Amino acid sequence: MTLVDTYLKANVSSADQFTYKIFQQNALQYMINTEMKNHMLYKQDCKGDLKFDTEAQVKWGLAWQERFQCNICGFKSAFHKLYEEVESLKRGRRAATVNIGAQVGLIHTPISNKNFSEILNAANIISPSSSGLQKCANKVSKVVEKVNKDDMENIRKNLANDNKTLGLSNEKLVRVESDARYNNPIFSNGSTPFQGANIAEDFPIGNEGEYSRRCAAEVSDHLQISHFTSDGDSKSFTGIKSVHGNNVQSLRDVRHLSQSLKRAIMKCTFSEIMFSGSRKQNEKSRFALDIKARCVAELNTGFSVHKGNLQLMKAHMPNVIDAIIMCYKGNCGSSCKVNSYVCGVNLQNVGSEVIKQMAAH
């Protein structure tokens, strides 16, 4: 007898006896109690043990359909589904709740089906097939997407109703914000600018205008966007405007505004005497950071001084800009004292407790 013949005659089915499986406790208890009684009825004087028939077991994702067999008398029980099924009116085999639940959990984590299988295998749990996991994931993702869309639609309806209850002239008008900057190596560290292989080819990744247009169309059923606060990407605003009209006002948040300001300064062309030598790029970068910090400080302090009154801030900002320019020219004097919120403050002109505290320190 060759080694191959010996291997083929080995009882390889017993290997599954040393793995872990996922069973529903109630179903397993019912199977044990029922089939022990049936075994006694089959042959009362049998002293054999009931074991899982590993050659006849039916795998259903993470779930199992099992039967017992006696190692002496040959008794074989009926098959038992050791899992709970999802109720369905459709014909065919019903899904197991454990498979659906696993995919719902995976959707809320960065773990892929492949990584999930590796975790199960490392724990000596027989994992589902890759194709089975993917089919289940596709079905679950469609349901989750529909539930999310329905939920978001209800939120939009309730928002419009709340605005109407408050007595607003147009209950549909809302202000929205978005961060539409695409992650790429220019603005983030090492993120790939290429489309992922797991995304459809027509998906608008990298095209912020098309992406924002789709989002705007999605919310246009019950709401109308009046103000759009975003980062420095103008294409996203173009997409919003194409759906909700030219009356949409574009706003910029302070963080992205400051980053856009820094990049704009880095792109500017200065005279040769402004930055010179081998460290001119470093000096230019430090200059851009300094102006960015100054502008952010002016905005934040101005907001505190005027207690959030944007009209007063807007009226005073042109003078603040002139003061900043004069300050960087080396003429930091009366202009800063009168118009700047943070440089050379004149407490008589700016009667703010915030400014007084700053001056005291």
C-alpha positions in Angstrom: 0.0 0.0 0.0 1.4 3.3 -1.0 1.4 6.5 1.1 -1.3 8.0 -1.1 -3.5 5.0 -0.5 -3.0 5.3 3.2 -3.9 9.0 3.1 -7.0 8.3 1.0 -8.3 5.8 3.5 -7.7 8.1 6.5 -10.8 9.4 8.3 -10.4 13.0 7.2 -14.0 13.9 8.2 -13.1 13.9 11.8 -11.0 17.0 11.4 -14.1 19.2 11.6 -14.7 17.9 15.1 -11.9 20.1 16.3 -13.2 23.3 14.8 -15.5 25.9 16.2 -18.9 26.6 14.7 -21.7 29.1 15.3 -24.9 27.6 16.5 -28.1 29.1 17.9 -28.3 27.9 21.5 -32.0 27.3 21.5 -31.9 25.3 18.3 -29.0 23.2 19.5 -30.8 22.3 22.8 -33.9 21.3 20.9 -31.9 19.1 18.6 -30.1 17.3 21.4 -33.2 16.7 23.5 -35.3 15.6 20.5 -32.8 13.2 19.0 -31.7 11.6 22.2 -35.3 10.5 22.7 -35.6 9.4 19.1 -32.4 7.4 19.5 -33.8 5.6 22.6 -37.0 4.8 20.6 -34.9 3.5 17.7 -32.9 1.1 19.9 -33.4 1.2 23.6 -30.4 -0.9 24.7 -27.9 0.9 22.5 -24.9 2.2 24.5 -23.5 4.3 21.6 -22.8 8.0 21.5 -24.5 10.5 19.3 -22.1 12.5 17.2 -22.4 15.1 14.5 -22.5 13.5 11.0 -19.7 15.7 9.6 -20.0 14.1 6.2 -23.6 15.1 5.8 -23.5 18.6 7.4 -24.8 21.5 5.3 -22.9 24.8 5.5 -25.0 28.0 5.0 -22.5 30.9 5.4 -21.8 31.1 9.1 -24.8 28.9 9.9 -25.0 25.1 9.9 -27.6 22.4 9.2 -26.6 19.3 11.2 -27.8 15.8 12.1 -26.7 13.2 14.6 -25.6 9.6 14.0 -24.9 6.8 16.4 -21.4 5.3 16.3 -22.8 1.9 17.1 -26.3 1.2 16.0 -26.3 3.3 12.9 -29.1 5.7 14.0 -29.3 8.9 11.9 -31.4 11.7 13.0 -33.4 14.3 11.0 -31.6 17.4 9.9 -31.9 20.5 12.1 -31.3 24.1 11.1 -29.1 25.4 14.0 -29.9 29.0 13.1 -32.8 31.4 12.8 -34.0 32.3 9.3 -35.0 35.7 8.0 -38.7 35.9 7.2 -39.3 36.2 3.5 -42.2 35.9 1.0 -39.9 35.0 -1.8 -39.4 31.5 -3.0 -36.1 29.7 -2.4 -33.8 29.2 0.6 -34.2 31.8 3.3 -31.2 33.7 4.6 -29.8 33.1 8.1 -30.0 36.0 10.5 -26.3 35.4 11.6 -25.1 36.0 8.0 -27.2 39.1 7.6 -26.1 40.4 11.0 -22.4 39.9 10.2 -22.7 41.9 7.0 -24.6 44.7 8.8 -21.7 44.8 11.4 -19.1 44.8 8.6 -20.7 47.8 6.9 -20.1 49.9 10.1 -16.4 48.9 10.2 -13.4 49.2 7.9 -13.0 45.4 7.8 -13.5 43.7 4.5 -14.9 40.3 3.8 -11.4 39.0 3.2 -10.2 40.3 6.5 -13.3 38.9 8.2 -12.5 35.5 6.8 -9.0 35.7 8.0 -10.1 36.5 11.6 -12.5 33.6 11.6 -9.9 31.2 10.3 -7.4 32.4 12.9 -10.0 31.6 15.6 -10.4 28.1 14.0 -13.9 28.9 12.9 -14.9 27.6 9.5 -15.4 30.8 7.5 -18.0 31.2 4.7 -16.9 31.1 1.0 -15.7 34.4 -0.5 -18.5 34.4 -3.1 -21.1 33.7 -0.4 -19.9 36.6 1.7 -19.9 38.9 -1.3 -23.4 37.9 -2.4 -24.8 38.5 1.1 -22.9 41.8 1.3 -24.5 43.0 -1.9 -28.0 42.2 -0.7 -27.5 43.8 2.7 -25.9 46.9 1.3 -28.9 47.6 -0.9 -31.3 47.3 2.0 -29.1 49.5 4.2 -28.9 52.1 1.4 -32.6 52.1 1.1 -33.2 52.4 4.8 -30.7 55.3 5.0 -32.3 57.1 2.1 -35.8 56.7 3.6 -34.5 58.0 7.0 -32.8 61.0 5.4 -36.0 61.8 3.5 -37.9 61.8 6.7 -35.4 64.1 8.3 -35.8 66.5 5.4 -39.6 66.4 5.7 -39.4 67.1 9.4 -37.0 70.0 8.9 -39.3 71.6 6.4 -42.2 71.1 8.8 -40.2 72.6 11.7 -39.4 75.7 9.6 -43.0 76.1 8.8 -44.0 75.8 12.5 -41.4 78.5 13.3 -43.2 80.8 10.8 -40.4 81.2 8.3 -41.4 82.8 5.0 -40.0 79.9 3.0 -39.9 76.6 5.0 -37.8 74.9 2.3 -34.8 77.2 2.6 -31.8 75.7 4.5 -28.1 76.4 4.9 -25.8 73.5 4.4 -22.1 72.8 4.7 -19.7 70.4 3.0 -16.1 69.4 2.8 -15.6 68.6 -0.9 -11.8 68.6 -1.1 -10.7 65.4 -2.7 -8.0 63.5 -0.9 -4.9 63.7 -3.1 -1.1 63.9 -2.5 -1.2 67.7 -3.0 -3.5 68.4 0.0 -3.1 65.2 2.1 -0.2 63.0 2.9 0.2 60.2 0.3 -3.4 59.5 -0.5 -3.8 58.0 -3.9 -5.4 60.2 -6.6 -6.6 57.2 -8.6 -10.0 55.6 -8.5 -10.2 52.5 -6.3 -10.8 49.1 -8.0 -13.9 48.5 -5.8 -15.7 51.6 -7.1 -17.7 51.8 -10.3 -16.0 53.4 -13.2 -18.7 56.1 -13.6 -18.5 57.0 -9.9 -17.8 60.8 -9.6 -14.7 60.4 -7.4 -12.4 63.4 -7.9 -15.2 65.3 -9.6 -16.5 67.4 -6.8 -18.9 69.3 -9.0 -20.7 66.1 -10.2 -20.7 64.7 -6.7 -22.2 67.8 -5.1 -24.7 68.0 -8.0 -26.0 64.5 -7.2 -26.2 65.3 -3.5 -28.1 68.5 -4.2 -30.5 66.7 -6.4 -31.1 64.2 -3.7 -32.2 66.8 -1.2 -34.2 68.9 -3.6 -37.4 67.0 -3.0 -38.3 68.8 0.2 -35.6 71.5 0.7 -33.9 74.3 -1.2 -30.3 75.3 -0.4 -29.8 79.1 0.2 -26.3 79.1 1.6 -23.5 76.6 0.9 -20.4 76.6 3.2 -17.5 74.6 1.9 -13.8 74.5 1.5 -11.7 76.1 -1.2 -13.1 73.9 -4.0 -15.2 76.1 -6.3 -16.4 73.1 -8.4 -18.5 71.8 -5.5 -20.4 75.1 -5.4 -21.0 74.9 -9.1 -22.7 71.5 -8.7 -25.0 72.9 -6.0 -25.8 76.0 -8.1 -26.7 73.9 -11.1 -29.5 72.3 -9.2 -30.7 75.0 -6.8 -30.2 78.0 -8.9 -28.0 81.1 -9.0 -29.4 82.5 -5.8 -27.4 80.1 -3.6 -24.7 82.0 -1.7 -21.3 80.5 -1.4 -19.5 80.8 2.0 -16.1 79.6 3.2 -15.3 78.2 6.7 -12.4 79.7 8.5 -10.2 76.6 8.5 -10.3 76.0 4.8 -10.3 79.7 4.0 -6.9 80.1 5.9 -5.5 77.1 4.0 -6.6 78.5 0.7 -5.0 81.8 1.6 -1.7 80.1 2.4 -1.7 78.3 -0.9 -2.6 81.5 -2.8 0.4 83.3 -1.2 2.7 80.4 -2.1 1.6 80.7 -5.7 2.1 84.4 -5.9 5.2 85.9 -7.6 7.1 88.3 -5.4 10.0 90.6 -6.3 13.5 89.0 -6.2 14.5 91.1 -3.2 11.5 90.0 -1.2 12.8 86.5 -0.7 16.4 85.7 -1.7 19.1 83.2 -1.1 19.0 79.4 -0.7 16.2 79.6 2.0 13.8 81.8 0.0 11.2 79.0 -0.3 11.3 78.5 3.5 11.0 82.2 4.1 8.1 82.4 1.7 6.4 79.6 3.5 6.9 81.2 6.9 5.6 84.5 5.5 2.4 82.7 4.2 1.9 81.0 7.6 2.3 84.4 9.4 -0.3 86.1 7.2 -2.6 83.1 7.6 -2.3 83.3 11.4 -2.9 87.1 11.4 -6.0 86.9 9.3 -7.5 84.1 11.4 -6.8 86.0 14.6 -8.5 89.1 13.1 -11.6 87.1 12.1 -11.9 85.3 15.5 -11.3 88.4 17.6 -13.6 90.5 15.4 -16.3 87.9 15.9 -15.9 88.1 19.7 -15.7 91.9 19.7 -18.9 92.3 17.8 -20.6 89.4 19.6 -21.3 87.6 16.4 -22.8 90.5 14.5 -21.7 89.7 11.0 -23.0 92.9 9.5 -20.7 95.0 11.7 -17.8 92.7 10.9 -18.4 92.9 7.2 -18.6 96.7 7.4 -15.3 97.0 9.2 -13.3 94.3 7.4 -12.1 96.5 4.5 -10.4 98.8 7.0 -8.8 95.7 8.7 -7.4 94.6 5.3 -5.8 98.0 4.8 -4.4 97.9 8.3 -2.8 94.5 7.7 -1.2 95.7 4.4 0.2 98.8 6.1 1.5 96.7 9.0 3.4 94.3 6.8 4.9 97.3 4.9 6.4 98.4 8.2 3.9 101.2 8.9 2.3 99.7 12.0 0.9 102.8 13.7 -2.3 104.7 13.7 -3.9 102.4 11.1 -3.5 99.3 13.3 -4.6 101.2 16.4 -7.8 102.3 14.8 -8.7 99.4 12.6 -7.0 96.2 13.7 -8.5 93.9 16.3 -5.2 92.3 17.3 -2.3 94.7 16.5 -1.9 98.0 18.3 -5.4 97.9 19.8 -7.0 101.2 20.8 -9.3 100.5 23.7 -11.2 103.8 23.2 -12.2 102.8 19.7 -12.9 99.1 20.4 -14.7 98.9 23.7 -14.5 95.1 24.2 -13.8 93.2 27.4 -12.0 90.6 25.2 -9.6 93.3 23.9 -9.0 94.6 27.3 -8.1 91.2 28.6 -5.7 90.7 25.7 -4.1 94.1 26.3 -3.7 93.3 30.0 -1.6 90.2 29.1 
